[in-house]
Amino acid sequence: MQPVEKRKIRERKHNRLLLPGLLLALTAAVILLTAGLNRKPEPERTEKPEQGGVLVSRSPEEIESISILRRGGESWTAEREEGSLYPAGDRSWTVDPLIGDPLQDALVHLEYERVLTDRPEEYRSALADFGLGEPLVTAECRFRDGDRLTVRIGDRISGTEENAYYMTVDGDDRLFAASAGTVQDLNVEKALLRPVEQPRILAALLDRITLTDRDGKPIREWSLRGRITDPDAGENWLITAPFVYPADGEAIRGLKENAENLRMGAWYGEATAENLAATGLDEPGRRLIFHMAEGTTGTVSPDSGVYDVQDWPESTVTIALGADRDENVFWALFQDQIYAVNRLSFSAFTDTDPLTTAARYPAATPLASLSELETEENGRTTLYRLEHGENGDWSVTKNGESLSPEVFEAAYDRLLTVTVSGRLPEGTVPGETQKKYTFRTTSGGTHTLAFWPFDALHQGLTQDGYTLFYLIRDGMTELP
């Protein structure tokens, strides 16, 4: 009997172990079933989610008007007439095609990236969660046949790698994902509608750059010595305010490049008395003046490959600088129109310390522009004369005797690398000249360097008659 009883005991133990497991399984099943019954039904989905498509396919010629309402309350309307967009009620100017064309195209060829849901009950009760309570932008397009298209753009879709935004279209129950490009084309600031006439500043023709104060007095100025056609024109500029001294060629090239690239930003309005007062341009604190000499420029046509030459008269571009709009933008007046301009793009002229543009390499005449170099020291004069051929070949003599061009060029290249050591104290008076260099150029220009005692280790430098820097004693490298 004992073995049977043991066997029964083992069976009862086994059943006790199984019972809790069965109860847990049944409990889990009930929980899952209950959760399934209470879960919010999801939209039916095909095996592959519906991807991008086209909602509207029409022609820009069918547009009658476009109205834009941006988050924050800004709104505007443009009307289409004779192939162009005009601000509503104003035919004095047309909307900039760079803005208007993409806007029209985005509406008449309205596209979406994908359908997020086709069940309106899943989002219409919580529009604010999608940024659609107060849309980022609402675009309404009226067509000539009476149809109307209204597009609402919400917030950027978070939690995904795609750069897309929530979008709805009136009359369609679906919630869409719209591309960032579509949003950019629709979310247009009113100030950007006005075409901007940019200043035409040609770096090759610039011969003076001036920043004046409110009284018209130059506070920063750089001027070309000679003609814009001179071979050494790039190295022949002077700082003429707030002091006078030869300018560094590389610094001048940077200023000219910045000048040519200056751009007006968003249009604010015409130069009415009210607008001028509102932007601080009724009494401008500063004015930028770019003077260009009469001259010729040439470019190669990308289509024909022909070198196109254009003649330009002497001209001046003046831009008045007004109050700050914010920390990055201030107002500017150009040709009776007021614009917002980027502070950084103007900083080369408004913030640059002229001292940083002063020539720090005493010998600045390029070898190709050098006609003669005369040195005077201890009563002895040495004259190097260069003859330049038409094919780029050249020869050099020293006091009338032939000298190897290769030897002279190597020595001259070393001379061009010599730089000043520091700035002289204010009010320093030049002493008696110990050594003098006279550079004569092929265009007839003359540049002089005079060295005189400053202290035990340094010599003062007077360049073209202007004194500002010193350099180490006997710092000019030897010539052959």
Secondary structure, DSSP 8 states (H G I E B T S, - for coil): -HHHHHHHHHHHHHHHHHHHHHHHHHHHHHHHHHHHHHS-------SS--EEEES----GGGEEEEEEEETTS-EEEEEEETTEEEETT--SS---HHHHHHHHHHHHT-EEEEEEES-GGGTGGGGGGGT-SS-SEEEEEEETTS-EEEEEEEEE--SSSS-EEEEEETT---EEEEEHHHHHHH---GGGSS--------GGGEEEEEEE-TTS-EEEEEEESS-TTSTTGGG-EEEEESS-EEB-HHHHHHHHHHHHT----SEEEE--HHHHHHTT-SS-SEEEEEEE-SEEEEEE-TTT--EEEEEE--EEEEEEEEEESSSSEEEEEETTEEEEEEHHHHHHHHT--GGGGB---S----GGGEEEEEEEETTEEEEEEEEE-TTS-EEEEETTEEE-HHHHHHHHHHHHT----EE--TT------SEEEEEEETTS-EEEEEEEE-SSSEEEEEETTEEEEEEETT-S----
